[in-house]
Amino acid sequence: MIEEQGRVVAREPDAVWVETVRSGSCAACNAGRGCGQRMLERLQSGGAARVRALADGAAEVGDRVAIGIPEQLLLRGTLRVYLLPLLLLFGGALAGQHLGSGDETALPFGLLGLAGGFVYNRWYSRRYHNDPSHQPRVLRILPNADASFLERQSQ
């Protein structure tokens, strides 16, 4: 289970909205200015993100909670979003090259494969958008006395 900590900022009948603090990776990296990640972190508003998480009803606004998603779900989603369009791009290009007279047909077939991967991911996202097995859950309510979390929230 992949976990993240946050504070409940809003409540729905079966879910809560949790504000999490994104932990910057720039402090642990030796690349320094050679990477665009630092610039992207500065552009984001305060480093906080709001996530809707399913809850059993125990968490209230202001509570600190741990939310999580299964590791397999994240792995499958990553492969689907990144690897599937690339495989379809290369597969389409190879099919186009085999069916046509070389590179003139490889490019359009490759782009069709890539577009097919994007369309499939869009369809999958819409189909499983409200599926509880594809959403983060509140795992537990944490004690509110963690000063380090409060310091990160105020920065």
Secondary structure by P-SEA (a helix, b strand, c coil): cbbbbbbbccccccbbbbbbbbbbcccccccccccaaaaaaaaccccbbbbbbbbcccccccbbbbbbbbaaaaaaaaaaaccaaaaaaaaaaaaaaaacccccaaaaaaaaaaaaaaaaaaaaaaaaccccccccccccccccccaaaaaaaac
